Amino acid sequence: MKLKLISSLVIMLAVSACAEEKTAEQAKTVIAKEAETTEAQVTQETNILLADWDTPFGIPPFDKVNDEDYMPAVQKAVESMRAEIKAITDNAEEPTFENTIVALEQAGGDLTRIIRLFSNITGTDTNDKLKELQVEIYPMLTREQDAISLNEALFARVDQVYKNRDTLELDMHDARLLELTHLGFVRQGASMDAESKARLKEVNAKISELTTKFSQNLLSETKSFEMFVTNEAELAGLPQNMINAAKLKAEKKDRTDAWLFGLDRATFEGFMTFSENRELRKVMFDGYRARGLNGNDADNSELVLNIAKLRAERARLLGYKTHAHYQLETRMAKTPENTEEFLLKVWKPGLKRAMQDKAEMQLIIEEEGGDFTLAGQDWWHYAEKLRAKKFAFDESQVKPYFELSNVLNGAFYVSEKLFGLSVTELKDTPKWHPEVRVFDVKGANGEHLGVFMIDFYSRDSKRGGAWMSAFRQASDIAGNKVRPIITNNLNITPAAEGDATLLSFDQVNTLFHEFGHGLHGLMTLARYEQYAGTSGSPRDFTEFPAQFLEHYASSPEVLNVYAKHFKTGEVIPSELLDKLQAAGTHNEGFRTTEFIAASLLDLAWHNLNEKELEDIDDMVAFETKVLKDYGLLEEIGPRYRSTYFAHIFSSPNGYSAGYYAYLWSEILDADGFTAFKEAGDIFDKTLAKRLAENVYQAGGREPADELYRKFRLKDPTIEPLLRIRGLD
């Protein structure tokens, strides 16, 4: 069912700057008004979104799409999808795999195409009109999703095919589609009574509305923060390219007398690491941590409570103890208890390491004559000083070797050596922004695998973070082979004119990570879109293909290929490479504890029932108690506080009760990469073939644990993860 495929993607990517808030009733009024558009007005001739796209590889014709095209096209596509669903339920023939399951899988194709475009554009290049459309379109899609999921006649047909599955002689791909389709109906309430279904629809609509608002608030809070520095002496310690970029940002605001710093992650981390001005670091630190908690129109505190309560109610309606129990049922971790137990295994050694680092950084403060105690705004700065002290190495020494285009070529090199892929840049194709780069990706036999589009830079019209998405997913039904159009989005601060774009090593890892997701989408050979690429896999497996590729970013065999000085072309010197490797686990206590703290906070919100949540009247007090009870250091804090925890509160489900997935997947990627290391060749052909067939090409073809065993020929163990993190 294609609408199911986009239901989470749509809202997750729909995180744009703050728009005028509309109630659900206002949104319905607008939609009803748009629905009055006559059929003669909404045709393939008048609306590019409904036409066949005569572009290279079917890339969306971005330059020909107007904002006004979206609503009438969505409305028309919804009508078409309803007709397709009706044709299935009205079919007088006995339900079969083809006339019910496959027909359902293909229903809503036009809507899927339009919404994939809309959701990607609102995430990467939004404006006021698109922000308003988000509030109008997403509740509409939620209602359509519920209309399908709770359609009794449709579920009766699906259920009948499922009950007859042992007599159908389905192959692996067809059997998997049937299994996932039936499971999706059951988990979305198809077997509930009428009263419960009615309430479930209301709850789903409200969650959609609140999570969209949360996302818009967060981006508003992030983009509205501006710290202007007018005294050049206060820039002490900052790299020159960062100073130049800040000057450029200020000039765009007509402030030629200043330097401007915002809260995009790259700027924040760079400023906190290198700035020698403790007071300005505190301004940045407080601004970052106060997002969504400023008591203004973009305050997210009440939204957090209400979303959690609605999710708990939905879980009860569906027959689950809590939202966490509902979410984890289909994931590798299975239960909240298993998840917490796993997190604490890594939490304890991580916290111990963080306390050791804290003590050593306090000594540096005292050695420098400082008369203050290490605080949150100091950790990044003194962690860098501690690295320089212990390893005679700091970030500024390696950044000249991580020029953006070279790093991207390094990721491409890995895909060629591991999987035999080739990547060719395409120059004359549509783009949603001039800075986007477009590539044709071919397989080992020269066959077209897909289009890869990458958008590197931050801008006001783009949401924060880094992510992979798709304008088109792969499928291969009845000989109609469709190959994907995959995107990566980063948020690198644009360099000033004439400056090279130099990355921190964390940014290098992020680029490799997202390209790993991209390969998962590009290489997929799944027959059906429902489980192609990253679709159909549980959260705690989806991150494995991405995190696995990060290991190659720091491997000497790969660094020697892409880590070249941006001016001289010199390959990174062996002594500097040795220092980079030796410092690889530096500050691991901080990284481990801030991540796990956020994961435990996520679990705490979603492992409560309705009554327990009703007893919470102070969101901040609840958050503080949870983190204190686990023993988190005040100087560190969670990676995300609740009011800016977009992973779990910016979409109806997203990573809720699942942020731990990154670390769970790290068990897999650490164990999997260890196999290559033990083979003596990080590009070992036998292992790479099994990895391609059972992970990158497989999508959700089989349960995740089975796919991993087929690759590794055994179950994973946690020891490689602890060893690689330096926590063993």
C-alpha positions in Angstrom: 0.0 0.0 0.0 1.9 3.1 -1.2 0.0 5.5 1.1 1.4 3.5 4.0 4.9 3.9 2.7 4.6 7.7 2.7 2.6 8.1 5.9 5.7 8.4 8.2 8.0 9.9 5.5 5.6 12.7 4.8 5.3 14.0 8.3 9.0 13.3 9.2 10.2 15.5 6.3 7.5 18.1 6.9 9.5 20.1 9.3 9.7 23.7 8.0 9.8 27.1 9.6 6.9 28.3 11.8 3.7 28.9 9.9 0.5 30.4 11.1 -1.2 27.8 13.3 -4.5 26.4 12.0 -6.9 24.2 13.9 -8.0 20.9 12.4 -11.4 22.5 11.6 -9.8 25.4 9.7 -7.7 22.9 7.7 -10.8 20.9 6.8 -12.5 24.1 5.6 -9.5 25.0 3.4 -9.4 21.4 2.0 -13.1 21.5 1.3 -12.8 24.8 -0.6 -9.9 23.4 -2.7 -11.9 20.3 -3.4 -14.4 22.4 -5.3 -11.8 22.7 -8.1 -13.5 21.2 -11.1 -12.2 18.2 -13.0 -11.7 20.4 -16.0 -9.4 22.6 -14.1 -7.2 19.8 -12.7 -5.9 17.9 -15.7 -2.6 16.6 -16.9 -2.5 19.6 -19.3 -2.9 22.2 -16.6 -1.1 20.7 -13.6 2.5 19.4 -14.1 2.2 17.2 -11.0 -0.4 15.1 -12.7 1.5 14.8 -16.0 4.1 12.4 -17.1 7.5 14.0 -16.4 9.6 14.1 -19.6 12.9 14.5 -17.8 16.1 12.5 -17.5 15.3 9.4 -15.5 11.9 10.9 -14.5 13.4 13.4 -12.1 10.7 15.8 -10.9 10.6 19.0 -13.0 11.3 21.2 -10.1 11.4 24.5 -12.1 8.0 23.9 -13.6 6.1 23.2 -10.3 4.3 26.1 -8.7 3.2 26.1 -5.1 -0.4 26.5 -6.2 -0.2 23.1 -8.1 0.1 21.0 -4.9 -3.4 21.2 -3.4 -5.5 20.5 -6.5 -3.1 17.7 -7.6 -3.2 16.1 -4.1 -7.0 16.3 -4.1 -7.2 14.8 -7.6 -4.8 12.0 -6.6 -6.8 11.3 -3.5 -9.9 10.8 -5.6 -8.0 8.5 -7.9 -6.8 6.5 -5.0 -10.2 6.2 -3.5 -11.5 4.8 -6.8 -8.7 2.3 -6.9 -9.5 1.1 -3.3 -13.2 0.9 -4.2 -12.4 -1.2 -7.2 -10.7 -3.7 -4.9 -13.5 -3.9 -2.4 -16.2 -4.0 -5.1 -14.5 -6.8 -7.0 -17.0 -9.7 -7.2 -14.3 -12.2 -7.7 -12.8 -14.2 -4.7 -9.9 -12.3 -3.1 -6.6 -13.4 -4.6 -3.0 -12.2 -4.1 -3.1 -10.4 -7.4 -6.5 -8.7 -7.2 -6.2 -7.7 -3.6 -2.6 -7.6 -2.3 -0.8 -6.5 -5.4 -3.7 -4.2 -6.4 -3.5 -2.5 -3.0 0.3 -2.2 -3.2 -0.1 -0.3 -6.5 -3.0 1.9 -5.4 -2.2 5.6 -4.8 0.7 5.8 -7.1 0.0 9.3 -8.2 -0.5 10.5 -4.6 2.8 8.8 -3.6 4.7 10.6 -6.3 3.2 14.0 -5.5 3.7 13.7 -1.7 7.2 12.5 -2.0 8.0 15.6 -4.0 6.0 17.9 -1.6 7.6 16.4 1.5 11.1 16.7 0.2 10.7 20.2 -1.0 9.1 21.4 2.3 12.1 19.9 4.0 14.8 21.4 1.7 13.4 24.7 0.2 10.3 25.8 1.9 8.4 29.1 1.9 5.4 30.6 3.6 2.9 29.1 1.1 4.3 25.6 1.5 4.2 26.0 5.3 0.5 26.7 5.2 0.0 23.8 2.8 1.7 21.4 5.3 -1.0 22.2 7.9 -3.7 21.6 5.3 -2.4 18.5 3.5 -1.0 16.3 6.3 -4.2 15.9 8.3 -5.9 15.1 5.1 -3.4 12.3 4.4 -3.8 11.0 7.9 -7.6 10.7 7.4 -7.0 8.9 4.0 -4.6 6.5 5.7 -7.1 5.7 8.4 -9.9 5.3 5.8 -7.8 2.6 4.2 -6.5 0.9 7.3 -9.9 0.8 9.0 -11.9 -0.2 5.9 -13.7 -3.4 7.0 -14.4 -4.7 3.5 -10.8 -4.1 2.4 -9.4 -5.8 5.4 -11.8 -8.8 5.0 -10.3 -9.4 1.6 -6.7 -9.0 2.8 -7.5 -11.3 5.8 -9.0 -14.0 3.5 -5.9 -14.0 1.3 -3.7 -14.2 4.4 -5.6 -17.1 5.8 -5.2 -19.0 2.5 -1.5 -18.2 2.3 -0.3 -21.8 2.7 -2.2 -22.8 -0.4 -1.0 -20.0 -2.7 2.5 -21.2 -3.5 3.9 -17.7 -3.1 7.7 -17.1 -3.6 9.7 -15.2 -1.0 8.9 -11.7 -2.3 5.2 -12.3 -2.6 4.9 -14.0 0.8 6.7 -11.1 2.4 4.4 -8.5 0.8 1.3 -10.5 2.1 2.8 -10.8 5.6 3.6 -7.1 5.9 0.3 -5.9 4.4 -1.8 -8.0 6.8 0.4 -7.0 9.7 0.0 -3.4 8.8 -3.8 -3.6 8.9 -3.8 -5.4 12.2 -1.4 -3.0 13.8 -3.4 0.0 12.6 -6.6 -1.2 14.1 -8.4 -3.0 11.3 -9.9 -5.6 13.7 -11.1 -3.0 16.3 -14.8 -2.3 17.1 -16.5 0.7 15.4 -16.4 3.0 18.5 -12.7 2.4 19.0 -12.0 3.0 15.3 -13.8 6.3 15.4 -11.7 7.4 18.4 -8.5 6.1 16.8 -9.2 8.3 13.8 -9.5 11.3 16.0 -6.3 10.5 17.9 -4.3 9.9 14.7 -5.5 13.2 13.3 -4.6 15.1 16.5 -1.2 13.5 16.7 -0.5 14.5 13.0 -1.5 18.1 13.8 0.6 18.3 16.9 3.7 16.7 15.5 3.6 19.0 12.5 3.3 22.0 14.8 6.2 20.7 16.9 8.4 20.5 13.8 7.5 24.0 12.7 8.1 25.4 16.1 11.5 23.8 16.3 12.7 25.1 13.0 11.4 28.6 14.0 13.3 28.5 17.3 16.5 27.3 15.6 16.4 29.8 12.7 15.4 32.8 14.8 18.4 32.6 17.1 21.1 35.1 16.0 24.2 36.0 17.9 25.9 39.0 16.3 29.6 39.6 17.3 30.8 43.1 16.7 34.2 43.0 18.4 36.8 41.1 16.3 38.7 40.2 19.5 35.8 38.1 20.6 36.4 35.7 17.7 39.6 34.4 19.2 40.2 30.7 18.6 37.7 30.3 15.7 39.1 28.9 12.4 39.4 31.5 9.7 36.9 29.8 7.4 34.3 29.8 10.2 34.9 33.5 10.7 34.5 34.2 7.0 31.3 32.2 6.8 29.9 34.2 9.8 30.8 37.4 8.1 29.0 36.3 5.0 25.9 35.5 7.0 25.9 38.9 8.7 26.3 40.7 5.4 23.2 38.9 4.1 21.4 40.4 7.0 22.8 43.9 6.1 25.1 43.9 9.1 28.5 44.7 7.5 29.8 45.6 11.0 29.4 42.1 12.5 29.8 38.4 12.4 26.6 36.2 12.7 26.4 32.8 14.4 23.3 30.6 14.4 22.3 27.3 15.9 22.7 25.0 13.0 24.6 22.0 14.3 27.8 22.6 12.4 28.1 26.2 13.6 27.1 25.3 17.1 29.7 22.5 17.5 32.4 24.5 15.8 31.8 27.6 18.0 31.6 25.5 21.2 34.8 23.7 20.3 37.1 26.6 19.2 35.8 29.8 20.8 37.9 31.1 23.6 35.2 33.4 24.8 33.5 31.6 27.7 30.6 34.1 27.9 29.7 33.8 24.2 29.9 30.0 24.5 27.3 30.2 27.2 25.1 32.3 25.0 25.3 29.7 22.3 24.9 26.8 24.7 21.9 28.3 26.5 20.3 29.3 23.2 20.6 25.7 21.8 19.3 24.0 24.9 16.4 26.5 25.4 14.8 25.8 21.9 11.1 25.1 22.2 11.2 26.2 25.9 11.0 29.9 25.7 7.4 30.5 26.7 6.6 32.0 23.3 4.3 31.0 20.5 6.9 28.4 19.5 7.1 26.7 22.9 6.9 22.9 22.6 6.5 21.9 26.2 2.8 21.4 26.1 3.0 19.7 22.7 5.4 17.1 24.2 3.0 16.2 26.9 0.0 16.1 24.7 1.7 14.0 22.0 2.9 11.5 24.6 -0.6 11.3 26.1 -2.2 10.7 22.7 0.3 8.0 21.8 -0.4 6.3 25.1 -4.2 6.4 24.4 -3.6 5.0 20.8 -1.5 2.2 22.2 -4.3 1.3 24.6 -6.9 1.4 21.9 -4.8 -1.0 19.8 -4.4 -3.4 22.8 -0.9 -2.5 24.0 0.4 -1.6 27.4 2.2 1.5 26.3 3.4 3.2 23.1 6.8 1.7 23.6 5.4 -1.8 23.7 3.5 -1.0 20.4 6.5 0.4 18.7 9.0 -2.3 19.8 6.9 -5.3 18.9 8.2 -5.4 15.3 11.8 -4.3 16.1 14.8 -6.4 17.0 14.8 -5.2 20.6 11.2 -6.5 21.0 10.4 -5.0 24.5 11.1 -1.8 26.6 12.8 -4.0 29.1 15.2 -5.5 26.6 15.9 -2.0 25.3 16.7 -0.5 28.6 18.9 -3.4 29.6 20.9 -3.1 26.4 21.3 0.7 26.9 22.6 0.3 30.4 25.2 -2.2 29.4 26.9 0.6 27.4 25.8 3.5 29.6 27.8 2.4 32.7 31.2 2.2 31.0 30.4 5.4 29.0 29.5 7.3 32.2 32.7 6.1 33.9 34.8 7.3 31.0 32.9 10.7 31.0 33.7 11.2 34.7 37.4 10.5 34.0 37.5 13.0 31.2 35.7 15.6 33.3 38.3 15.4 36.0 41.1 15.7 33.4 39.5 18.8 31.8 39.1 20.4 35.2 42.9 20.0 35.7 43.5 21.8 32.4 41.3 24.7 33.6 43.3 25.0 36.8 46.6 24.7 34.9 45.6 27.6 32.8 44.8 29.7 35.9 41.0 29.4 35.5 39.0 29.9 38.7 35.8 28.2 37.6 34.3 24.8 37.5 33.8 23.0 34.2 30.2 23.6 33.0 28.1 22.6 30.0 29.4 25.4 27.8 33.0 24.3 28.5 32.9 20.6 27.6 33.4 20.9 23.9 36.2 23.4 24.3 38.2 21.6 26.9 37.6 18.2 25.3 39.5 19.6 22.3 42.2 20.9 24.6 42.4 17.5 26.2 42.7 15.8 22.8 45.6 18.1 21.9 47.3 17.4 25.3 47.0 13.6 25.1 47.5 13.1 21.4 49.3 16.2 20.2 46.5 16.6 17.8 43.5 18.9 17.2 40.7 19.2 14.7 42.3 22.2 12.9 45.2 20.0 11.8 43.1 17.6 9.9 40.3 19.8 8.4 42.5 20.9 5.5 42.6 17.3 4.4 38.8 16.9 4.4 37.6 19.1 1.5 34.0 18.4 0.7 34.3 17.1 -2.9 37.2 14.9 -2.0 35.3 13.3 0.9 32.3 12.6 -1.4 34.7 10.9 -3.9 36.0 8.9 -1.0 32.5 7.6 -0.3 32.0 6.8 -4.0 35.4 4.9 -3.9 34.1 2.7 -1.1 31.0 1.8 -3.1 33.1 0.9 -6.1 35.6 -1.3 -4.1 32.9 -3.0 -2.0 30.1 -3.4 -4.5 31.5 -2.6 -8.0 29.3 0.5 -8.4 30.2 3.4 -10.7 29.0 7.0 -10.2 28.8 9.6 -13.0 27.8 13.2 -12.4 24.8 14.5 -14.5 25.0 18.2 -15.4 21.8 18.9 -17.3 19.0 17.7 -15.0 16.3 19.4 -13.0 17.3 20.4 -9.4 15.4 21.9 -6.5 18.3 24.2 -5.7 21.3 25.3 -7.8 23.7 23.8 -5.2 22.3 20.2 -5.6 24.6 17.7 -7.4 23.1 14.8 -9.4 24.6 11.4 -10.2 23.8 8.4 -12.2 24.7 5.2 -10.2 25.4 2.0 -12.1 25.9 -1.6 -10.9 28.8 -3.9 -11.4 27.4 -5.0 -14.8 26.9 -1.4 -16.0 23.1 -1.5 -15.3 21.3 1.7 -14.1 20.6 1.4 -10.4 19.2 4.8 -9.7 19.7 8.5 -9.5 21.5 10.0 -6.5 21.0 13.7 -5.6 22.9 15.4 -2.8 22.2 18.8 -1.2 25.1 19.8 1.0 24.5 23.2 2.5 22.4 24.8 5.2 20.0 27.7 4.4 17.0 29.3 6.0 14.6 27.4 3.8 15.9 24.0 4.8 15.4 22.0 8.0 18.3 21.1 10.2 20.1 17.8 10.5 21.2 15.3 7.9 18.9 12.7 6.2 18.3 10.4 3.3 15.0 10.4 1.4 13.6 9.3 -1.9 11.7 11.1 -4.7 10.9 7.6 -6.1 11.3 4.2 -4.6 12.2 1.0 -6.4 9.9 -1.8 -7.5 9.8 -4.6 -10.1 6.2 -5.7 -10.6 5.2 -7.9 -13.6 8.3 -6.8 -15.6 7.7 -3.1 -14.9 11.1 -2.3 -13.4 11.3 1.1 -11.6 14.6 2.3 -10.2 14.8 4.8 -7.4 15.7 8.5 -7.1 17.5 8.9 -3.8 18.6 12.0 -2.0 21.1 12.9 0.8 20.7 16.2 2.6 23.4 17.7 4.9 23.6 21.0 6.6 27.2 22.2 6.1 27.8 25.9 6.6 28.5 27.5 3.2 32.0 28.8 2.8 32.7 32.4 2.0 33.5 33.1 -1.7 36.9 31.8 -2.5 37.2 29.5 0.5 37.2 25.7 0.3 34.5 23.8 2.1 36.4 22.0 4.8 34.8 19.4 7.0 35.3 18.3 10.6 35.8 14.6 11.0 32.4 14.3 12.5 31.0 15.8 9.3 33.0 13.3 7.3 31.4 10.5 9.2 27.9 12.1 8.6 28.5 12.2 4.9 29.6 8.5 4.8 26.6 7.6 7.1 24.0 9.2 4.9 25.6 7.7 1.7 25.2 4.3 3.4 21.5 5.0 3.7 21.6 6.1 0.1 23.2 2.8 -1.0 20.5 1.0 0.9 18.0 2.8 -1.3 19.9 2.6 -4.6 21.0 -1.0 -4.5 17.7 -2.5 -3.4 16.4 -5.4 -5.5 13.1 -5.8 -3.7 10.1 -6.5 -5.9 7.7 -4.3 -4.0 8.0 -0.8 -2.8 6.6 -1.6 0.6 9.8 -3.2 1.7 12.4 -1.8 -0.8 15.5 0.0 0.5 15.0 1.4 3.9 11.3 0.7 3.9 10.0 -2.4 5.7 13.1 -2.7 8.0 12.8 -2.1 11.7 14.4 1.1 13.0 17.1 -0.8 14.9 18.3 -2.5 11.6 17.8 0.5 9.2 20.8 2.3 10.7 23.1 -0.7 10.2 23.9 -0.1 6.5 24.6 3.6 7.2 26.7 3.1 10.3 28.6 0.3 8.6 29.9 2.7 6.0 31.3 5.1 8.7 34.0 2.5 9.5 35.5 3.1 6.0 35.7 6.8 6.5 38.4 6.3 9.2 40.2 3.3 7.5 43.7 4.1 6.4 43.1 2.3 3.1 40.3 4.8 2.3 41.8 7.9 4.0 44.8 7.6 1.7 42.5 7.9 -1.3 40.4 10.9 -0.3 42.1 12.8 2.5 44.2 15.2 0.4 45.2 18.8 1.4 42.8 21.2 -0.3 45.7 23.4 -1.4 48.6 21.1 -2.2 46.9 17.8 -2.9 49.2 16.1 -0.5 47.8 12.9 1.0 47.3 13.1 4.8 50.7 12.4 6.4 51.1 9.0 8.1 52.0 10.7 11.4 48.8 12.8 11.3 46.9 9.7 10.3 48.3 7.8 13.2 47.2 10.6 15.6 43.7 10.7 14.0 43.5 6.9 14.6 44.8 7.1 18.1 42.4 9.9 19.0 39.5 7.9 17.5 37.9 7.1 20.9 38.7 10.5 22.5 35.6 12.0 24.2 33.8 8.7 23.8 32.4 9.1 27.3 30.6 12.3 26.3 29.3 10.9 23.0 28.1 7.7 24.6 26.3 9.3 27.6 24.7 12.2 25.7 23.3 9.7 23.2 22.1 7.1 25.7 20.6 9.8 27.9 18.4 10.9 25.0 17.5 7.3 24.3 16.5 6.7 27.9 14.5 9.9 27.9 12.7 8.8 24.8 11.9 5.4 26.4 10.8 7.1 29.6 8.2 9.2 27.7 6.8 6.3 25.8 6.9 3.5 28.4 4.1 5.2 30.5 0.4 4.5 30.3 -2.3 7.2 30.1 -2.8 7.5 33.9 0.9 7.8 34.5 1.2 10.6 31.9 -1.9 12.4 33.3 0.0 12.7 36.6 2.8 14.7 34.9 2.0 18.4 34.9 5.6 19.7 34.6 7.5 18.5 31.5 10.8 19.9 32.6 10.6 18.4 36.1 9.8 15.0 34.6 12.8 15.2 32.2 15.1 16.4 34.9 14.1 13.5 37.3 14.5 10.8 34.6 18.1 12.0 33.8 19.0 12.5 37.4 17.8 9.0 38.3 20.1 7.5 35.7 23.0 9.6 37.0 23.7 11.8 33.9 26.4 14.4 34.5 24.8 17.9 34.5 27.7 19.2 32.4 26.7 16.9 29.5 23.0 16.7 29.3 21.1 14.6 26.8 21.9 15.0 23.1 18.3 16.3 22.7 16.0 17.7 25.3 12.4 16.9 24.9 11.4 20.2 23.3 13.8 19.8 20.4 13.8 16.1 20.1 12.7 16.0 16.5 13.4 12.3 16.0 10.6 11.4 18.4 8.2 14.3 18.4 8.2 15.6 14.8 6.1 12.9 13.2 3.3 10.6 14.3 5.7 7.7 15.0 9.2 8.5 13.7 11.9 7.2 16.1 9.6 7.4 19.1 10.6 4.6 21.6 13.3 3.9 19.0 16.1 6.5 19.3 18.1 3.7 20.8 18.2 2.1 17.3 21.4 3.9 16.4 23.2 2.2 19.2 21.5 -1.2 18.6 22.5 -1.0 15.0 26.0 -0.3 16.1 26.2 -3.8 17.5 25.6 -4.9 14.0 27.9 -2.6 12.2 30.8 -3.1 14.7 30.3 -6.9 14.5 30.0 -6.8 10.7 33.0 -4.6 10.1 35.0 -6.8 12.5 34.4 -9.7 10.1 36.1 -7.7 7.3 39.0 -6.8 9.6 39.4 -10.5 10.6 39.4 -11.4 6.9 42.5 -9.2 6.5 40.8 -7.1 3.7 38.2 -4.4 4.4 36.9 -5.0 0.8 36.9 -8.8 1.0 34.8 -10.0 -2.0 33.1 -13.0 -0.3 31.9 -10.9 2.6 31.0 -8.0 0.4 28.8 -10.2 -1.8 26.9 -11.6 1.2 26.6 -8.0 2.6 25.2 -6.7 -0.7 22.7 -9.6 -1.1 21.4 -9.8 2.4 21.5 -6.1 3.5 21.9 -3.4 0.8 19.9 -5.3 -1.8 17.4 -7.1 0.5 15.5 -4.2 2.0 12.9 -5.7 4.3 12.6 -9.0 2.2 13.0 -11.1 5.4 13.1 -10.4 9.2 16.2 -8.3 10.1 17.8 -10.9 12.4 17.6 -13.5 9.6 19.1 -11.2 7.1 22.0 -10.4 9.4 22.7 -14.1 10.1 22.8 -14.7 6.3 25.4 -12.1 6.0 27.5 -12.8 9.1 26.7 -16.6 9.4 26.2 -16.0 13.1 24.4 -13.8 15.6 26.2 -10.5 16.5 27.8 -9.9 19.9 28.3 -6.7 21.8 32.0 -7.0 22.4 33.1 -5.4 19.1 31.0 -2.4 19.8 32.6 -1.8 23.3 36.0 -2.4 21.9 35.6 0.0 19.0 34.2 2.7 21.3 37.2 2.1 23.7 34.8 1.1 26.5 35.9 -2.5 27.0 
